[in-house]
Each structure stands twice: as C-alpha cells, then as structure tokens.
Amino acid sequence: MADILVRIPKAEEEPFWEDTPVTNISRWTLSQKPRNLEAGEYIYFLQGPKGVAKALIDSIQEDELTCEQTGREWKGVHIC
C-alpha cells in the first residue's frame, strides 16, 4: 500500500479549489513512480492537518500526455 498525500500550501488553498474541476482532481504527473503504488489506492488532499478530499487512482501510465484544455505536454508517470 502506497497512498499519496498532497498538502495544499496555504497560499494556494483558494485557487486550488477554484481552478480544479472535481473530475480532474486525481490527475497528477510525477517524475517517477512511487514504490508499491498501484491502481485502486488513493490520493489524499490535506489543508493544514486535516484531510479534505480523496481521489481513487484508476490507472498509472508512464508516457507523454497532452492536456486537452491547454495543449501542454506532460512527460513522466501519470496517475489518473
């Protein structure tokens, strides 16, 4: 088991929720795959010491993806 914890910086708390559609909250790109991370585990989002949201990891892909909204290319390990 290797769930991921993401701490939202205090300065980014409001913009994080405004700019992040709920359907995209679990899409992250990492430079390398965390050891023991598998589909079916969770990403937990923290504000200060509290957990405020969680997202199920459906798939883990290592390749290059292009954002449909911005056209930006993302290389690495994609957690969706």
PENORJO-V606503 format. One record per pair of residues at least 24 apart in sequence whose ideal C-beta (glycine too) atoms are under 10 Angstrom apart, sorted by sequence separation. I is the first residue (numbers start at 1). GAP is how many residues later the second one is. D is the distance in whole Angstrom. If there is no record, write none. Layout:
BEGIN
i:gap:d
I:GAP:D
I:GAP:D
END
This chain:
BEGIN
i:gap:d
4:24:8
55:24:9
56:24:10
20:25:10
55:25:9
4:26:9
34:26:9
26:27:9
28:27:9
33:27:6
17:28:10
25:28:7
26:28:9
27:28:9
33:28:10
16:29:8
25:29:9
26:29:3
28:29:9
33:29:7
4:30:7
17:30:9
25:30:5
26:30:7
30:30:9
32:30:9
2:31:9
3:31:9
16:31:9
22:31:9
24:31:9
26:31:7
27:31:10
2:32:5
23:32:10
26:32:8
29:32:10
30:32:10
2:33:6
3:33:10
4:33:7
20:33:10
22:33:9
2:34:4
3:34:8
13:34:6
1:35:7
2:35:4
12:35:10
13:35:9
17:35:9
29:35:10
1:36:9
2:36:7
16:36:10
17:36:9
29:36:8
43:36:7
1:37:8
4:37:8
5:37:10
6:37:6
7:37:10
8:37:6
10:37:8
3:38:5
4:38:7
5:38:8
6:38:7
7:38:8
8:38:7
9:38:10
10:38:8
27:38:9
29:38:10
41:38:9
1:39:10
2:39:6
3:39:5
4:39:5
5:39:5
6:39:5
7:39:5
8:39:5
13:39:9
1:40:6
3:40:7
4:40:7
5:40:8
6:40:7
7:40:8
8:40:9
27:40:9
37:40:9
39:40:9
1:41:10
3:41:6
4:41:10
5:41:6
7:41:8
39:41:9
7:42:10
37:42:8
24:43:10
33:43:9
34:43:8
8:44:8
31:44:9
32:44:8
33:44:5
8:45:9
24:45:9
29:45:5
31:45:5
32:45:6
33:45:10
34:45:9
5:46:8
28:46:10
29:46:8
30:46:6
31:46:7
33:46:9
6:47:9
27:47:9
29:47:5
30:47:5
21:48:10
28:48:10
29:48:7
30:48:8
6:49:9
28:49:9
29:49:5
30:49:7
4:50:10
28:50:7
29:50:8
3:51:9
4:51:9
27:51:7
28:51:5
29:51:10
27:52:7
28:52:8
4:53:8
26:53:7
27:53:5
3:54:9
26:54:6
2:55:10
24:56:9
4:75:7
END
